């Protein structure tokens, strides 16, 4: 089983998929009802793209 990484932001999840990262599944957020979490394969590329996203949005 591959390592997984949870994303809480729908905008970031969309960006990561646009950049070619593999989303494994979505699920209900158990801590915040009415929200979803986005589960991605935990790869080096995912972390690089997350850093790029953060730089672009700040």
N, C-alpha and C positions, 0 to 999 in steps of 0.2 A: 504494500500500500504506500502510495506516495505521500510525502508530507503535505499538509494543507495550511493555508493562511487565510484568515477571516478578514474581510473588508466590510466596514459598516456604511460607507458612503456609496450611494448609487451612482453619483457622478464619477467618482474614482473608479468604480467597477466598470462603468462604460468605457472610460479612457483606457483602462488596462486591457479590455477585450479588443478595443480599436487597435491597440499596439500589438495584438497577437497573442496575448496571454490566455491560457485555458482556464475558463471558469468551470469548476466541477459541478457545483449545484448552488441553489439558493435555499434558504430556510427562514422560518419565522425567528425573530429576535426574541429570546425568552426573557430578556431583561427589560426591553421596551416593547410592549405590546403594540401591534400595528405597524411595526418596522420589520425589515428583512435584513439578513446578513448574506453576503456573497462570498462563497468559498472557492478559492483558487488553488491551483497547484503551486506549492512553495518552491520557486526557482530563483536563481540569481537574476534572470531577466525581469522577473516580477518586481524585485526590490529596486533594480535600476530604474524601471519605469515608474515606480511609486515615487522615487526621488525626483525624477524629471517632472512628474505631475505636480508635486509639491512646489518645485521651483517655478512652474508656469502659473500657479494659482496664487502665489504670494507676492 
